[in-house]
Amino acid sequence: MTQAQQAAVSRFPVPALEDMPEDIRERIVAVQEKAGFVPNVFLTLAHRPDEFRAFFAYHDALMEKPGNLSKAEREMIVVATSAVNQCQYCVIAHGAILRIRAKNPLIADQVATNYRKADISERQKAMLDFGMKVSQAAQLVGEADFEALKAHGFTDDDIWDIAGIAAFFGMSNRIANVTSMRPNAEFYSMGR
């Protein structure tokens, strides 16, 4: 593999901004204006416009909604499950977002490496235990899992959110790995 191939955003074609459908182009420009760069997930998924729209609609429904899970906790689920799924892109990108949302430069590395030893609450560890089970062995989820979460104050809606995030990012991790999606260099230093 040449150095140029290693540096590619994706192993699949990435359309030029001017060739993208208007709604996708507008979303990418808005993200670029806010973040100062375009996260490679937007460029990679722009290759398949209908899937781009569906992906980000579900992403936003899970990650941007109000609820009992903080935005940082939602990112913890992404980082922990993405680490076990060996998704470099999601660990790096969502690790940056987690550091920013938690206002903690150490948390993403701790959660990605071993959330059980991370400096997080017992409630958050229970949340991640469940998210990991959904990610790796959802067929084994049972009533005891729900009771354990309820003992930490999670509601049925919270439990659905944890499961939804873990499941959605399981799909995202697999697409990122298959496309060889490369994390943007900007992510590595964000929130540190």
N, C-alpha and C positions, 0 to 999 in steps of 0.2 A: 504494500500500500504506500503510495507516495505521500509526501507531506501535505500536498494540496488536498488529497482525499481525506486525510486525517483532520484537516481544518474545516471541512465542509460542514454546513449547518445540518444537513440531512443526506442520507444516501439516495433520496428521491429528489426529483426536480423541485426547486423553489421558484415560484413565479415572481416576476418583477412586480413591484408595487403597482405600477401603472397598468399592469395586465390583470390585476385582481378585481373581482366584483366590487362595486362601490361601497357596499355596507362593510365588507371585510377590510378594504383599504382604509375606510374612515375609522374603524375600530383600531387598526394597527397604528395609524397616525396618532390617535388619541393616547394610546399606550406609550408611544414613543415620546410624546410631549410630556406626559406625566413622569415616566421613568428615566428619560434621557437616552434610551436605547430601545430596540425592539427585541423582546425575548424570543429566542429561536423557536419556541413552541408555536408561536403565531405564524412564523414563516414556513415552518414545516407543514403545519396543518392547512395552510392556504392552498396547498397542492390539491386538496379535496374540499371545495367550498361548502358543500352540504354538510359534510362531517365536521368541518370547522365550526359552522353555526350551531350544530347540535352539541358538540363538545363544550363550547363556551357557554351555551345556554344552561347546560346541566352543571358545569363547573360553577357558574355564578349562582345558581339556585342553591348549591350546597355550601359554597364558601363565603358568600357575601350576605347571607341572610341574618337577620337578628335572631337571637335565641339564647339559651342557657350556656351554650358552648361559645367561648370567646373566639375571636378570629385567630388568636395565637394558638388556642387549643386545637382548632381545626387544622392549622398548619402542623402541629405536633403529630397528628394522625397521619398526615401526608408524609412527613419526614420519616417517621418510624416504619410505616408500611413500605415506603419506597426503598428504604435501606434494605429491608429483608428481601425485597424483590430485585435488588441490585440495579436500581434505576439511577444512574449517575445524574442524569438531567434533573429529575425531580428532587433528589436529595440536595443537590447544589442550589437549584432555583428556589425551592420551597424552604430550604434551610436559611437562605438569605431573608426571605419574607418572614419566617419565624423569628429570626434574630431581631428584625425591625419591630414586629408586632409585640413581641415579648419584652422588648427593650433590654435584651440580654445577649451579649456577644458570645456566650458559651453554650447556650441551650441547644442549638441545632446540632453541634458536634456531639454533645452528650446523648441526645435523643437518637441520633442516627447510629451511634456506636452501640449503646446499650441503655435504652430508656429506663430499665429497672434500676440503674445506678445513677440516673440523672438527678439533678437538683430540681425535682418537680414534686407536686403534692401526691399523696396517696390516691386521691380522687383522680388525678391525671394519669397515674400509673394504671388504675383500674380501667380508665377509658382506653388507654393504649393496649392493655391486655386484650380487651374486647376487639379493638380495631385490628390487632394482629391476628386474632382468631378468625375474624371475618375474612381477612386477607389471605390466610394460609389454610384454613380448615373450616369454612363456613358451614359445612355439613354437620359439624359437631356442636354448633351453637344450640344451646338448650335453655330451659327455664332457670337453671342455676346461674347462667351468665346474666340473665335479666335481673335476678334477685341481687347479685353482687353489685351491679350498676345502680340499682335502686337504693341499695344501702349507702351509696355515696351521693344520693340526691339526684340522680339522673332520672328524667321522665321518659316515657315511651317515645316522645318526639326526639329527645336527645339521643336515645339509643338508635332510632332510625337514622339520625344525622351521622352518628359515628359509623354505622354500617354503610350508609350511602357513600361517605367520604372514602372509607377503606376500599369499598368495591369499585367505585369510580376510578380511584387512582391505581387500583390493580390493572384496570384496562389501560389507563394512561401510561403506566410503567411499561407495559408490554409494547404499546405503540412506540414509545420513546426508544426502547431497546431495539425494536425491529428497524426503525428508521435511522438508527445511529444518531439520534438527536444530540447535538453538542451543546453543553451549557455555555452561555455567554460568559466571557471573562469577567464582566462587570459584577456578576453574582458573587464571586468569591470574596470580595472585600466589603460587600454591603452589610451594614449593621454590626461591624466589628469595632 
